[in-house]
Amino acid sequence: MSISLIGSGIGESATLKLNETFSILKAKGEPVIHLGGGEPKSMAPFDAITTAAGLLNSGEIRYAPVDGTIEMKQAIIRYTADFYKKIVSPENVIASSGAKQAIMVAMQAILNPQDEVIFMAPYYVSYPDMIKLCGAIPVPVYAENGTFYPTIKDVSQNITSYTKLIIINSPNNPTGVVYSAEFIQQIVELCEEKGIYLLMDDIYHRLIFDNVKVANPYNYVKKDLENSKLIVINGVSKQYAMTGFRIGWAVANKVLIKVMSNIQGHQTSGPSIVLQKAAIGAMNGIQSYVESLRLTLENNRNVLIQYLKTIDGVKVVVPQGTFYSFVDFSAYNKNSTQLSKLLLDKVRVLTVPGVEFGGEGCLRISFCGSIKDITEGVERIKWVIDPNSSNELFIGQRKLVRDWK
Ligand SMILES: Cc1ncc(COP(=O)(O)O)c(C=O)c1O
């Protein structure tokens, strides 16, 4: 079959595939635990549901403006003022079908084939393929000191005359690390000096723990908004547990937003009017919802870390945000795909192989599920990898016997 070069170079999303595997096993009645998930389990905010229901009840569900309704834009403008202390106008914002689409159209608006895009490793699973979809070249930057915190020197060493864009995702998926304000300042300054676009993927910026602060990039930008190459991405998926609603947005200079809007107009048109209504409801509604989710996640994180520490040889950097931990299992198996498969086959625990995020030897373990899933999931993992485990494990009525080393 004849498939395009771009099409044949793109792989399936590892995390979405895992969700499919989970659904299939669950439907078969398997006692599967999903520790690979990327979405909070809370219900969507009541304000989101009632606002969307109001529109649905009217029966008038039409096309939305390509770059978002006025009401949606106003909610984004207020959000930007509240969380970034930055006043922007409607022409500086575009609402998209998820943060993913906002990132994708931003890339399509700025990248030419052969351009290079720098992002910090370990990285969000979709960045490399999104960049490849534009015919551009992904350039992951690893910290020379082996941590999850690349330095400005690590970044500078990867800049070439082809570097068009740098992406920062803080807090980071999959590690949960929050980059320091000093690092963000250095990145902003570097991008301004070299004329490189900077995309801040801030989708987790309100899901943070231990009183850490996520740096506000606008604090360091010297150029005025219309001459700045800063793009800030956000959305309702994670902070309001509204992953299925598919609303995200970008804030940037007017020229770029217009080009993004032109592209989006031919791809998907405006994001669904019903879903925008829901997002507006959440963003204008009671904000204690986000705080309560944040507290739940912080507690889940504490429990997960406590349990992981009971497994000898496992190394974990305590996540300061998101709902992921990136756990080093290399003492047991350096091949994360093999280990993840072993855990699924033997004890029906889903984890994401670190190699998908550019971090071989690690597994991404989520803590967005229930405490029961977290504790039982880690107990099962421990049983599989610890050679001193008892010979048998019961999962419900099912008796498992260790038949591997
Ligand atoms: C770092 C990062 N950016 C963007 C997205 C996409 O978010 P959305 O659901 O709004 O498309 C995700 C989702 O997992 C993510 O982890």
Ligand as a Chemical Component Dictionary entry (heavy atoms), coordinates in Angstrom:
data_LIG
# 
_chem_comp.id                   LIG 
_chem_comp.type                 NON-POLYMER 
_chem_comp.pdbx_formal_charge   0 
_chem_comp.three_letter_code    LIG 
# 
loop_
_chem_comp_atom.comp_id 
_chem_comp_atom.atom_id 
_chem_comp_atom.alt_atom_id 
_chem_comp_atom.type_symbol 
_chem_comp_atom.charge 
_chem_comp_atom.model_Cartn_x 
_chem_comp_atom.model_Cartn_y 
_chem_comp_atom.model_Cartn_z 
_chem_comp_atom.pdbx_ordinal 
LIG C1 C1 C 0 2.343  17.579 28.441 1  
LIG C2 C2 C 0 1.014  17.473 27.791 2  
LIG N1 N1 N 0 0.660  18.381 26.878 3  
LIG C3 C3 C 0 -0.521 18.310 26.254 4  
LIG C4 C4 C 0 -1.414 17.294 26.530 5  
LIG C5 C5 C 0 -2.704 17.251 25.774 6  
LIG O1 O1 O 0 -3.772 17.771 26.502 7  
LIG P1 P1 P 0 -5.244 17.846 25.891 8  
LIG O2 O2 O 0 -6.034 16.749 26.516 9  
LIG O3 O3 O 0 -5.766 19.189 26.314 10 
LIG O4 O4 O 0 -5.139 17.726 24.423 11 
LIG C6 C6 C 0 -1.089 16.319 27.469 12 
LIG C7 C7 C 0 -1.987 15.197 27.736 13 
LIG O5 O5 O 0 -1.627 14.163 28.253 14 
LIG C8 C8 C 0 0.156  16.418 28.129 15 
LIG O6 O6 O 0 0.528  15.517 29.046 16 
# 
loop_
_chem_comp_bond.comp_id 
_chem_comp_bond.atom_id_1 
_chem_comp_bond.atom_id_2 
_chem_comp_bond.value_order 
_chem_comp_bond.pdbx_ordinal 
LIG C1 C2 SING 1  
LIG C2 N1 SING 2  
LIG C2 C8 DOUB 3  
LIG N1 C3 DOUB 4  
LIG C3 C4 SING 5  
LIG C4 C5 SING 6  
LIG C4 C6 DOUB 7  
LIG C5 O1 SING 8  
LIG O1 P1 SING 9  
LIG P1 O2 DOUB 10 
LIG P1 O3 SING 11 
LIG P1 O4 SING 12 
LIG C6 C7 SING 13 
LIG C6 C8 SING 14 
LIG C7 O5 DOUB 15 
LIG C8 O6 SING 16 
# 
